[in-house]
Amino acid sequence: MNETFLFYGWWQFGTCLFAFVALLSIWWHIGKKQNDFGQVWLALSVLCWSISGLVEVYFAQQAQLDTNIVDGFRSVLSLFNSLFILLALPWFRYLPNFLQPVIKSKYWNLIVGLPFLFCLLPTINKIVFGRSEFVNELDVYYALLTLIFLGSVLWYSFAKRRLKSLAYLSLLCILITLLAQFYKLMGSPINVTLFSAIFKTSLIMIFFALALSWVKELSENHIPSVERLLFELRINRSANKIERILLINGFMGDKEKSIKLTNSQYDLLHLFAIKRKEDANGWLEIKPKNHSIRGKNYDISDYNEVKRLLFALLDGLFGKGNWSKEVHLIPLKETLFELSKKRERKIRLRLDPKNIKL
């Protein structure tokens, strides 16, 4: 039995330490520039498994094992692993609608921190005094809470990035992890060790898949500079209907994108384009709120018209619901449109007139 735990301990220490360094390296090169610390928390959670491997090695070499101390150290590291995973969740770009208000709440640290302390203190008490009960159960219960949140967020993250196979694999990984927790409750050391090795390897692979999907999204959803963009406005007429189309070149490896626009969206973009091609300045004026001056006509009656046009462009470029405000909406708005610095409620298209075809 000791040889099994010794082998498992060295495997867990080496594998998880390598994964910790690799995840931290990805963050150092990419996440640090994005000011995104979610991957740091995930890396720290994997580091807890590596330290747990050293604990396994140390106690496997002892002639007589104090099960209270061994289980106590395992539980403490398991609790920290779960805590770090929960602290990483607010940094995820895509969160399920029913969980987002909770995870993004300013009280999230308290929501996950208080149960953590409730489970940690009895565990430490058992290590020191050997008096506490249900030590394994406490860290398992906290792990179950973590798996509910983690499973939902992983599924939603991969699904929103249109990676359904990885979404299903993440759910399978969560189910295997749940099975390992149930074996821990039943006190079967061999089965616990076996399933622990399986689920830890699977979760590490899912974490790397998540990191790569994030890198993929950054590369594919990058908003190019305005100099690279080419717009062509076209009306396709057939016997049954008229389609108003915007063709865009310059996104996603110079692959042409075709976006259908409503009449109002097409007319507004057409007005922007005409003004840009015919006027050196190309400004359009937005009607002020509560405007009471009669006889004055404005190019745009409400700024929401521009916002709806941007939403239509984003839905056509990335798919409806597959874009976010920070990564897509704000950069696209700043790339395509320019507001007057004099705060005159004037706006214009930033494209070079040569890059606009009507």
N, C-alpha and C positions, 0 to 999 in steps of 0.2 A: 504493500500500500504506500509506504514512504517513497519508494522509487517512482511510483506513478505521480505522486504530488511533486517530487523533485523535478521530474521531467516537465510536468505541466508548469511548474513555477518558472523554470528557465525559459520555456517557450513563451509564456505570457510576458515575462520581463522583456525579452529581446524583441518580440514582435510588436508589442504595444509601445515600447520606447522608440522603435523605428517609425511607427505610425505617428507618434507625437511629434517627432522632429519633422517628418514630411508635411504634416498638416500645418505646422507652424511656419515651415518654409514657404508654402503656398500663400499663407497669410502675409508673410513678410514681403513677398514680391508683388502681391496684388491687393489683398485686403487692407494692408496698411495705408495704401494710397487712397482707398475708398473710405477710410476711417470706419471700417467695419470690424468689430471685435468678436463677432459670433464664432468665427473659426478658432479664435484663441480659446474660448470656453470649451469648444468641442475637443480641442487638442489637450486641454487640461483634464478633461474627463477621461481621455484615453491614457494619460499619464498616471491617473489613479490606478488603472488596471496594471500598468507596468510595475508600480510600487507594490501592488498586491501580489504580483509574481515573486518579488523579492521576499515578501512575507512568507509565501508558500515554501520557497527554497530554505529560508532560515529555520522554520519550524519542522520541515521534513527531515532535517539533519539532527534534530534533537532526539535523544533516547526516549524521553517521556514527554508526551504532549499534554499540555493543559488545554482542553478543548474550549473552555471559556475564553481564554486569551486569544487562541487562534480564531475562533468565530467572531470575537469582538473586533479584532483588527480587520478581518475581512469585511465585516459589516460597516465599520467606520469608513473604509475606502469605498465601499459600495455606495454609501450615503453621499460622500463627496462627489463620486462619479455622477450620480443622479442630479445632485444640485447644480453641477457645472453644465450638464445638458439642459436643464431648465433655464439657467441663466443665459444660455445661448439663444433660446427661442425668440426673444424680442428682436434679435438682429436678423431673423429670417425675413426675406423680402416678401414672401407670399404666406399669408396666414389665413386659415378658414374664417369665414365671417362670424361664426358663432363663438370662436375663441379669440379673435382679434381684440375685442374690448378688454378681455381679461389679461391677455399676454402683454398688450401695449399699455396697460394701466400703470400709473405711477406707483401703485401698491403691489406690483408683481413681485418685487424682492421680498416683501413681507409675506405674500401668499405662499411663496416657495420656501422662504427662510424659516418661518415659525414651525411648520411641520418638520423641517430638517433638524432644528434644535430639539424638538420634542422627541425625535428618534435618536439623536446623537447622544444626549445626556445619559439616558439609561444604558446605552451601549458602553460608554466610557465607564460608567459606574460598575458594570459587570467586569470589565477588564481590570479595574483597580481593586474592587472589593468582592467580586464574584457574587453579587446579591441580586442583580436585575434579572428579570425573566423576559421571555419573548424577544430576545435580541435579534435573532434571525428574522422573525416575523416583522419587526419594526422596519428594518431596511428593505424587506420585500414589499411591504405596503407602500413605502415611499417610492420604490422602483415601479410599482404598478401605476401610481399616479404619474410618474415620469413617462412611462410607456404610452399611456393614454394620450398625453399631450404630444409626445414625440411622433407617435404613429400618425396622428391627424395632420401634423404639420409637414411631415415627410411626404405623405400621400399628396397633400395639396400643392407642395412645392414642385414635385416632379410632374404632377398633372398640369399645372399652370405653364410649365415649360414644355409641354407636349411630349413628355417622356413617360408614357403609360407603362411600359415594361418595367422601368425602374420603380414606378409607383407601386406596382404589384409586388416586386421583389422586396421593397421596403416593408410592406405589410407582412410578407412571409417572414422576414427577419424579426419583426415585432412579435409575431406568433411564436417563433422559436424561443425568443427571449422570455416570453410569458411562460412557456413550458418549463424553461430552466428555473424560473422563480417558483413554480409549483413543486418541482422536484426538491428545491431547497426547503420548502415548507415540510415536505414529507421526510426529509433527513436521509436521503440516499446519496452518500458521498461520491460513488463512482458515476452515477447518472448526472449528478450536479456538475462534476468535473467535465464530463463529456459534453453536456449541453452548454456549459459555460465556455468551453473552447470554441464550440460551433457559433454561438450567438455573438461572442466578442469579435471573432473573425468577420462574421457577416456584417455587424454594425460598423466596424472599421471600413469595410469595403463600401458600405452605403454612405458613410461620411465622405469618402474620397469621390464617390459618384456624385454626391451633392456638390462638392467643391468644383468638380469638372463641369457639372451642369451650370454652375454659376459663371465659370469662365466662358463656357459656350454662349451663355446669354449675353455676357458683356461684349463678346466679339461679334455676335450676330445682330444684336440690338443696338449697336453703336450708331449714334446719329452722326452722319458724316458732315464735313464742313460745307458751308453754303456754296462754295466754289465747285464742288463735285456734283451738285444736284442739277438735274435737267427735268423740267416740267413741260408736259404737252397736254393741252386741254382739247378734248375731242368729243363730238356728238355723233353717236351711231344711230342712224335711223333705219327702221325696218317697217314692215307693213303693220305690225301690231303695237310697237312701242318705240320710244325714243330713250336712249341711254346716254347719260352724261358721264364721261369717263375722264379721269386724270391718270396719265401715264408718268411714272416717276422712274428715272434712272439715277444710280449712284448709291443705292442702298444694297446691303447684303451681297457684296461681291459683284457689283455692277449688274445685278439681275433686275430686269425691268418689272415693275409692280404696276398692276392695273387696279384702280380704285373707283368704284361706282359712287357717285355723289347725288344727293337730292337736288332738286331745282334751285332751292335757295342757296345751298352750299356751293353749287357750281357757279351760280351768278355772282356770289361774293368773291370767289377765287378768280373768276374771270375779270371782275372789276379791279381786283388787286393787280392782276397781270396787265390789263390794258393801261392802267394808270402808271405802272412801272415802265412800260415800254414807250409810252407817249410823253411822259413828263420826266424831267431830269431828277426831280425830287420824289414824285410818286406817292405823296401822302394822301391817305383817306382820313376823313374826320369822323369821330364817333360822337353821336348825340349825347349831351350831358344828361344826367338824371334830373328829373323835375324841370325839364326845359320848358320855358314859357314864352320864348320869343317867337312871334308868328312870322311867317314868310321866309324863314331860313330852312333850307334843305340840307340834310346831312347824308354822307355816304353810307354810314353804318348807324342803324337805329339803336343798337345795344351791343356791348362788348361780348355778351353771351353768344352772339352770332359767330364771332371769331373762335370762341371756345368750342362751339358745336362743330365747326369746320375742323379744328384740331383733333377732336375726338374721332371724327369720321376718317381722317388721315391715319391716325394711330390704329384704329380698328382694321383698316385696309392693309396696313403695313405689317402689323404683328398679330392680328387676330383679336376679335372682340374679347375684352377682359384679360388679355395676355400682356398688358402693359401697365406700368406704374407711373405715378406722378413724378417721382424723383428721377427715375432712370430714363423715362421716355417723354412725358408731356412737357416738362420744363425745358429740357435740352432742345426738343423739336420747336417749341415756341420761340426760344431764343435764337435758333438757327434760321427759322423762316421769316420771323417778323421783327420789326424794330419799332419801338415806341419813341415818340418825340422826347428829347431831353428837356424841353421847356414845359413839359406837362400840359400840352395843349390838347390832349385827348386826340392825338393824331398817330396813325400807325401806317406802316408800309411794308410791302414784301421786300425781303433782302436779296432775292435772287438777282443775278445779273440779267438785264433784258435779253442778252444773247442766249441765255439758258432757258428762255420761256418761248414755247411754240404754241400758237393759237390756230 
